[in-house]
């Protein structure tokens, strides 16, 4: 191994251009192939991948989505099976009468209202369709019961006035035909752009002065030409449509010309109308309730104000007889929520959107993803600025523009090769935008690596005799730097790869790409940087241009070197002088960190299913996080506790489909396909009996919510049995219904069950309910069967629980565990044909929360253990390994605790940041530990600490400063990921450097091992190679008999195998000793000899 390393060193020394050319060709080829054969990633859907895959819950959710997808016209399943000609004629005659058996039985008292309910049927259909469109979630319930319907029906029972019937017919026409379009072009709708206007604490937006200010602000907003180009126009004269705003509604109702003509009397009139008519609006849908007064019918625009424009708390406060001060109103602009409004939004950004005490606080133009895609690319300039800063600092430190530029090229090569391996070797098709953060990792690690190698090179070169072999110098530098580079890269890569245990797709992809980038950086740097240093040494124009270190023309560059050297001296003195003090001071935050993380304020889980893309003060984020639920039309879709069945957690039990996600878990678009349960058999008699028992037991559980009557989405078998109890002879047309009649006895035979269930399903799905619920729970039939008889391939039983959908992890965890434990117990006693059933509900956010809570901790533990193993194998010293692992764990704990104090929650971006912390926390600590182990032979712990600090303090200071400065430059970004990573880099670099330099080295000062004499068998090994001094230390005796030990930079002479090369050095040592004895400094208590950056003061014990 030693011979091979030396041969490679000879190639680096005498043929550096060959090495550079080979690396360039190889890396360029990989980059060109990856860029030309694979389509570049786009980030138009930034929230892709922010979901859990591979968990028990996620597999159920994926199987459920695939089951719903299979019910599409092109899918393999249907809810209405194709019947044979023998069965079809029965359906044709029985469909109308059979549907009554599937409807909930109504009392005679309620039957009197049936005719009246039919009058608003069209309104109900329209209501359901609008509710489905707004949510994007299909309705699972055929029964429609409005929250206030029961009360209104009671009032309707007592009223027999024909006027009311006529009035409600007029209401129905208004719902279908739309509002009055004389003032507004059309009805307000969720598809239009929205702007939220807010007043200061003491401002009432319903006051005349505020309304006039809003009128002027609205005029300012609608003035730009870009607004006019996208604004809707009237169909007759092509005039711009007016925005739906509070001033405009008051203007219309008061029959004024403009909103600037509003008076106090107009405002009072509208307030009274609102107070009177608001009780007659059912806020859960768009249709009117019954018995609406005529004045409210004529001024039906009042309900637009309630539904879309006014803050919901305005009426809640009024109902409690409190001060009815209006704080938030919405202006709905007649522009579509689409990317066409993006240029107009950029115009608004540059405008002053405030007048007096009123200002625009939130905007929603449906542009969030499009704007994010744009900002993501624009804000890369901040990353570029950080990279430039790193390079400038590197240029100042190395005093070589050539080395700096070559380092940039190496970093670019490492990222390009990492992308090549990611998309072509590992074949990961999904590239989330979080992977761009690996650029920060590459810049930081690449800069750190180049600084470390440069430090070793400059130190070794100062003591190299020109008459000796240049290849031996390159070999010694390459060997010394390689051990540090290999160990730090492996530990950092393992730290990133440890996050692959996460089931969150974006975190998995980031961990793979970041870890691969670290390994490719290792492969590129091993040959690229040493060859670069050789070229810079051999070509005069590439040298740093300093033949005389103290020359005047380079004092700026030299001052930076001296500053680093002085910092190193201060650091050595502080650590060795007060180790116990540093341990106590830095141990306190470590002890407090668990309290901060787990007690107060605590590392909280995300409380929203939507991924935050921009900073919290961004207008788009303000609408989504603060104002979205302050208006009824949006609030109805998300509000917890609102009496809407879609917000109550459903209890869905599925049979026939296995809960398997066989798609690519690293690709959000790959959802796999349905896996059928071949053992499923609902037609068996024992399965029928067990299912009836299952439904009966379910209704007695504490999590079950009773309903007013059996619903079509409930246990279908109960309704099916009722349907089968009909007479065998139709009393009207005298047709026989056998065998699907009372002559059959439950449990039914396989043939009777399959045939009659198909008849029942066809009769159900020929009713108008199909318009509302296309995928109602129940049996799902295969479209094609071999026998010709309809076959049930899947079965869904659905009820509602008494739990509401919430973002609280604790409540959702209790709900899931309670239902899951009961389900598993029931399935254990089920017959073979029903044993593989499973439970699912609205659990996607809960699954993400649970994954983050479990797997982030697991990643930290795995990374810490991997660091311990790698360091232990490298140093072969348990004390060093334990000290490094304690330091890494402390860095992670303190970093995360500080971020929690900043208000961070454990969301996807924060989990990626923790993954970054794991990787970056290892770097500095491993550098110090490895150099401690590479200290000269027979060094005690004090000398080893001094050696390690003197070797690595300069590079680590520069690396920490440049990376933290990059974080400072990224902090102003409007993209939340960039901003949070910027803050994170500042914190982790400061914490990592402080704990590595002071805490770790103080531990080693007190408890570190002594460096014993190296065994010959250990030399030149690939892992664990120990390189000491290239020259023997100079021992200087002062008049007080104190021994001053002057060291070089840690390049071992014996590794070169040329003991005779020390002869000249020994002669110089004797000369230096005599000169030192006669120098004034020899009489001082402590002597520190400066030799550029490589001076190493060591005081031996007297």
Secondary structure as the mmCIF struct_conf table of DSSP 4:
data_model
#
loop_
_struct_conf.conf_type_id
_struct_conf.id
_struct_conf.beg_label_comp_id
_struct_conf.beg_label_asym_id
_struct_conf.beg_label_seq_id
_struct_conf.end_label_comp_id
_struct_conf.end_label_asym_id
_struct_conf.end_label_seq_id
HELX_RH_AL_P HELX_RH_AL_P1 UNK A 2 UNK A 14
HELX_RH_AL_P HELX_RH_AL_P2 UNK A 16 UNK A 37
BEND BEND1 UNK A 38 UNK A 38
HELX_LH_PP_P HELX_LH_PP_P1 UNK A 39 UNK A 41
TURN_TY1_P TURN_TY1_P1 UNK A 44 UNK A 49
BEND BEND2 UNK A 51 UNK A 51
STRN STRN1 UNK A 52 UNK A 52
BEND BEND3 UNK A 54 UNK A 55
HELX_RH_AL_P HELX_RH_AL_P3 UNK A 56 UNK A 70
TURN_TY1_P TURN_TY1_P2 UNK A 71 UNK A 71
BEND BEND4 UNK A 72 UNK A 72
TURN_TY1_P TURN_TY1_P3 UNK A 73 UNK A 74
BEND BEND5 UNK A 75 UNK A 76
STRN STRN2 UNK A 77 UNK A 78
BEND BEND6 UNK A 79 UNK A 80
HELX_LH_PP_P HELX_LH_PP_P2 UNK A 81 UNK A 84
HELX_RH_AL_P HELX_RH_AL_P4 UNK A 85 UNK A 102
BEND BEND7 UNK A 103 UNK A 103
HELX_LH_PP_P HELX_LH_PP_P3 UNK A 104 UNK A 105
HELX_RH_AL_P HELX_RH_AL_P5 UNK A 108 UNK A 111
TURN_TY1_P TURN_TY1_P4 UNK A 112 UNK A 113
HELX_RH_AL_P HELX_RH_AL_P6 UNK A 114 UNK A 119
TURN_TY1_P TURN_TY1_P5 UNK A 120 UNK A 120
HELX_RH_AL_P HELX_RH_AL_P7 UNK A 121 UNK A 135
TURN_TY1_P TURN_TY1_P6 UNK A 136 UNK A 136
BEND BEND8 UNK A 142 UNK A 142
TURN_TY1_P TURN_TY1_P7 UNK A 147 UNK A 148
HELX_RH_AL_P HELX_RH_AL_P8 UNK A 149 UNK A 157
TURN_TY1_P TURN_TY1_P8 UNK A 158 UNK A 158
HELX_RH_AL_P HELX_RH_AL_P9 UNK A 162 UNK A 177
BEND BEND9 UNK A 179 UNK A 179
TURN_TY1_P TURN_TY1_P9 UNK A 181 UNK A 183
BEND BEND10 UNK A 184 UNK A 186
TURN_TY1_P TURN_TY1_P10 UNK A 190 UNK A 191
STRN STRN3 UNK A 192 UNK A 199
TURN_TY1_P TURN_TY1_P11 UNK A 201 UNK A 202
TURN_TY1_P TURN_TY1_P12 UNK A 205 UNK A 206
BEND BEND11 UNK A 207 UNK A 207
HELX_RH_AL_P HELX_RH_AL_P10 UNK A 208 UNK A 221
TURN_TY1_P TURN_TY1_P13 UNK A 222 UNK A 223
BEND BEND12 UNK A 224 UNK A 224
HELX_RH_AL_P HELX_RH_AL_P11 UNK A 225 UNK A 230
BEND BEND13 UNK A 231 UNK A 231
STRN STRN4 UNK A 233 UNK A 233
TURN_TY1_P TURN_TY1_P14 UNK A 235 UNK A 237
HELX_LH_PP_P HELX_LH_PP_P4 UNK A 239 UNK A 239
STRN STRN5 UNK A 240 UNK A 240
HELX_LH_PP_P HELX_LH_PP_P5 UNK A 241 UNK A 243
STRN STRN6 UNK A 244 UNK A 244
HELX_RH_AL_P HELX_RH_AL_P12 UNK A 246 UNK A 253
TURN_TY1_P TURN_TY1_P15 UNK A 254 UNK A 255
BEND BEND14 UNK A 257 UNK A 258
HELX_RH_3T_P HELX_RH_3T_P1 UNK A 259 UNK A 261
HELX_RH_AL_P HELX_RH_AL_P13 UNK A 264 UNK A 277
HELX_RH_3T_P HELX_RH_3T_P2 UNK A 278 UNK A 280
STRN STRN7 UNK A 281 UNK A 281
TURN_TY1_P TURN_TY1_P16 UNK A 283 UNK A 284
BEND BEND15 UNK A 285 UNK A 287
STRN STRN8 UNK A 288 UNK A 288
BEND BEND16 UNK A 290 UNK A 291
HELX_RH_AL_P HELX_RH_AL_P14 UNK A 294 UNK A 298
TURN_TY1_P TURN_TY1_P17 UNK A 299 UNK A 300
HELX_RH_AL_P HELX_RH_AL_P15 UNK A 301 UNK A 304
HELX_RH_PI_P HELX_RH_PI_P1 UNK A 305 UNK A 309
STRN STRN9 UNK A 310 UNK A 310
TURN_TY1_P TURN_TY1_P18 UNK A 312 UNK A 312
HELX_RH_AL_P HELX_RH_AL_P16 UNK A 313 UNK A 319
TURN_TY1_P TURN_TY1_P19 UNK A 320 UNK A 321
BEND BEND17 UNK A 322 UNK A 322
STRN STRN10 UNK A 328 UNK A 336
BEND BEND18 UNK A 337 UNK A 338
HELX_RH_3T_P HELX_RH_3T_P3 UNK A 339 UNK A 341
HELX_RH_AL_P HELX_RH_AL_P17 UNK A 342 UNK A 350
BEND BEND19 UNK A 351 UNK A 351
STRN STRN11 UNK A 354 UNK A 355
TURN_TY1_P TURN_TY1_P20 UNK A 356 UNK A 357
STRN STRN12 UNK A 358 UNK A 364
BEND BEND20 UNK A 366 UNK A 366
HELX_RH_AL_P HELX_RH_AL_P18 UNK A 368 UNK A 378
TURN_TY1_P TURN_TY1_P21 UNK A 379 UNK A 379
HELX_RH_AL_P HELX_RH_AL_P19 UNK A 380 UNK A 398
HELX_RH_AL_P HELX_RH_AL_P20 UNK A 401 UNK A 420
HELX_RH_PI_P HELX_RH_PI_P2 UNK A 421 UNK A 425
BEND BEND21 UNK A 426 UNK A 426
HELX_RH_3T_P HELX_RH_3T_P4 UNK A 433 UNK A 437
HELX_RH_AL_P HELX_RH_AL_P21 UNK A 438 UNK A 462
TURN_TY1_P TURN_TY1_P22 UNK A 463 UNK A 463
TURN_TY1_P TURN_TY1_P23 UNK A 466 UNK A 467
BEND BEND22 UNK A 468 UNK A 468
HELX_RH_AL_P HELX_RH_AL_P22 UNK A 470 UNK A 497
HELX_RH_3T_P HELX_RH_3T_P5 UNK A 498 UNK A 501
STRN STRN13 UNK A 504 UNK A 504
HELX_RH_AL_P HELX_RH_AL_P23 UNK A 505 UNK A 538
BEND BEND23 UNK A 539 UNK A 539
HELX_RH_3T_P HELX_RH_3T_P6 UNK A 540 UNK A 542
BEND BEND24 UNK A 543 UNK A 543
BEND BEND25 UNK A 545 UNK A 545
BEND BEND26 UNK A 547 UNK A 548
TURN_TY1_P TURN_TY1_P24 UNK A 549 UNK A 550
HELX_RH_3T_P HELX_RH_3T_P7 UNK A 552 UNK A 554
HELX_RH_AL_P HELX_RH_AL_P24 UNK A 555 UNK A 577
HELX_RH_AL_P HELX_RH_AL_P25 UNK A 579 UNK A 598
TURN_TY1_P TURN_TY1_P25 UNK A 599 UNK A 599
BEND BEND27 UNK A 600 UNK A 601
HELX_LH_PP_P HELX_LH_PP_P6 UNK A 604 UNK A 604
STRN STRN14 UNK A 605 UNK A 605
HELX_LH_PP_P HELX_LH_PP_P7 UNK A 606 UNK A 606
BEND BEND28 UNK A 609 UNK A 610
HELX_LH_PP_P HELX_LH_PP_P8 UNK A 611 UNK A 612
STRN STRN15 UNK A 614 UNK A 614
TURN_TY1_P TURN_TY1_P26 UNK A 616 UNK A 617
BEND BEND29 UNK A 618 UNK A 618
HELX_RH_AL_P HELX_RH_AL_P26 UNK A 619 UNK A 622
HELX_RH_PI_P HELX_RH_PI_P3 UNK A 623 UNK A 627
HELX_RH_3T_P HELX_RH_3T_P8 UNK A 628 UNK A 630
BEND BEND30 UNK A 631 UNK A 631
HELX_RH_AL_P HELX_RH_AL_P27 UNK A 632 UNK A 638
TURN_TY1_P TURN_TY1_P27 UNK A 640 UNK A 641
BEND BEND31 UNK A 643 UNK A 643
HELX_RH_3T_P HELX_RH_3T_P9 UNK A 645 UNK A 647
STRN STRN16 UNK A 648 UNK A 655
BEND BEND32 UNK A 656 UNK A 656
STRN STRN17 UNK A 657 UNK A 657
BEND BEND33 UNK A 663 UNK A 663
TURN_TY1_P TURN_TY1_P28 UNK A 665 UNK A 666
TURN_TY1_P TURN_TY1_P29 UNK A 668 UNK A 669
STRN STRN18 UNK A 676 UNK A 676
TURN_TY1_P TURN_TY1_P30 UNK A 678 UNK A 679
TURN_TY1_P TURN_TY1_P31 UNK A 682 UNK A 683
BEND BEND34 UNK A 684 UNK A 684
HELX_RH_AL_P HELX_RH_AL_P28 UNK A 685 UNK A 698
TURN_TY1_P TURN_TY1_P32 UNK A 699 UNK A 700
BEND BEND35 UNK A 701 UNK A 701
TURN_TY1_P TURN_TY1_P33 UNK A 702 UNK A 703
STRN STRN19 UNK A 704 UNK A 704
BEND BEND36 UNK A 708 UNK A 709
TURN_TY1_P TURN_TY1_P34 UNK A 712 UNK A 713
BEND BEND37 UNK A 714 UNK A 714
HELX_RH_AL_P HELX_RH_AL_P29 UNK A 716 UNK A 723
TURN_TY1_P TURN_TY1_P35 UNK A 724 UNK A 725
BEND BEND38 UNK A 726 UNK A 726
BEND BEND39 UNK A 728 UNK A 728
STRN STRN20 UNK A 729 UNK A 729
TURN_TY1_P TURN_TY1_P36 UNK A 731 UNK A 733
STRN STRN21 UNK A 736 UNK A 736
TURN_TY1_P TURN_TY1_P37 UNK A 738 UNK A 739
BEND BEND40 UNK A 740 UNK A 741
TURN_TY1_P TURN_TY1_P38 UNK A 742 UNK A 743
BEND BEND41 UNK A 744 UNK A 744
BEND BEND42 UNK A 746 UNK A 747
HELX_LH_PP_P HELX_LH_PP_P9 UNK A 748 UNK A 749
HELX_RH_AL_P HELX_RH_AL_P30 UNK A 750 UNK A 764
TURN_TY1_P TURN_TY1_P39 UNK A 765 UNK A 766
BEND BEND43 UNK A 767 UNK A 767
HELX_RH_3T_P HELX_RH_3T_P10 UNK A 768 UNK A 771
TURN_TY1_P TURN_TY1_P40 UNK A 772 UNK A 772
TURN_TY1_P TURN_TY1_P41 UNK A 774 UNK A 775
BEND BEND44 UNK A 777 UNK A 778
STRN STRN22 UNK A 779 UNK A 782
BEND BEND45 UNK A 783 UNK A 783
BEND BEND46 UNK A 786 UNK A 789
STRN STRN23 UNK A 792 UNK A 804
BEND BEND47 UNK A 807 UNK A 807
HELX_RH_AL_P HELX_RH_AL_P31 UNK A 809 UNK A 828
TURN_TY1_P TURN_TY1_P42 UNK A 829 UNK A 829
BEND BEND48 UNK A 830 UNK A 830
HELX_RH_3T_P HELX_RH_3T_P11 UNK A 832 UNK A 834
TURN_TY1_P TURN_TY1_P43 UNK A 835 UNK A 836
STRN STRN24 UNK A 838 UNK A 840
BEND BEND49 UNK A 842 UNK A 842
HELX_RH_AL_P HELX_RH_AL_P32 UNK A 844 UNK A 875
HELX_RH_AL_P HELX_RH_AL_P33 UNK A 878 UNK A 901
TURN_TY1_P TURN_TY1_P44 UNK A 902 UNK A 903
STRN STRN25 UNK A 906 UNK A 906
HELX_RH_AL_P HELX_RH_AL_P34 UNK A 908 UNK A 933
TURN_TY1_P TURN_TY1_P45 UNK A 934 UNK A 934
BEND BEND50 UNK A 935 UNK A 935
HELX_LH_PP_P HELX_LH_PP_P10 UNK A 936 UNK A 936
TURN_TY1_P TURN_TY1_P46 UNK A 937 UNK A 938
HELX_RH_AL_P HELX_RH_AL_P35 UNK A 941 UNK A 970
TURN_TY1_P TURN_TY1_P47 UNK A 971 UNK A 972
BEND BEND51 UNK A 974 UNK A 974
STRN STRN26 UNK A 975 UNK A 975
HELX_RH_AL_P HELX_RH_AL_P36 UNK A 976 UNK A 994
HELX_RH_PI_P HELX_RH_PI_P4 UNK A 995 UNK A 1000
HELX_RH_AL_P HELX_RH_AL_P37 UNK A 1001 UNK A 1007
HELX_LH_PP_P HELX_LH_PP_P11 UNK A 1008 UNK A 1010
HELX_LH_PP_P HELX_LH_PP_P12 UNK A 1013 UNK A 1015
HELX_RH_3T_P HELX_RH_3T_P12 UNK A 1016 UNK A 1018
TURN_TY1_P TURN_TY1_P48 UNK A 1019 UNK A 1020
BEND BEND52 UNK A 1022 UNK A 1024
BEND BEND53 UNK A 1030 UNK A 1031
HELX_LH_PP_P HELX_LH_PP_P13 UNK A 1032 UNK A 1033
STRN STRN27 UNK A 1034 UNK A 1037
TURN_TY1_P TURN_TY1_P49 UNK A 1039 UNK A 1040
HELX_LH_PP_P HELX_LH_PP_P14 UNK A 1042 UNK A 1042
STRN STRN28 UNK A 1043 UNK A 1046
BEND BEND54 UNK A 1049 UNK A 1050
HELX_RH_AL_P HELX_RH_AL_P38 UNK A 1053 UNK A 1056
TURN_TY1_P TURN_TY1_P50 UNK A 1057 UNK A 1057
HELX_RH_3T_P HELX_RH_3T_P13 UNK A 1059 UNK A 1061
HELX_RH_AL_P HELX_RH_AL_P39 UNK A 1062 UNK A 1078
BEND BEND55 UNK A 1079 UNK A 1079
HELX_RH_3T_P HELX_RH_3T_P14 UNK A 1080 UNK A 1083
BEND BEND56 UNK A 1084 UNK A 1085
HELX_RH_3T_P HELX_RH_3T_P15 UNK A 1092 UNK A 1094
STRN STRN29 UNK A 1097 UNK A 1099
#
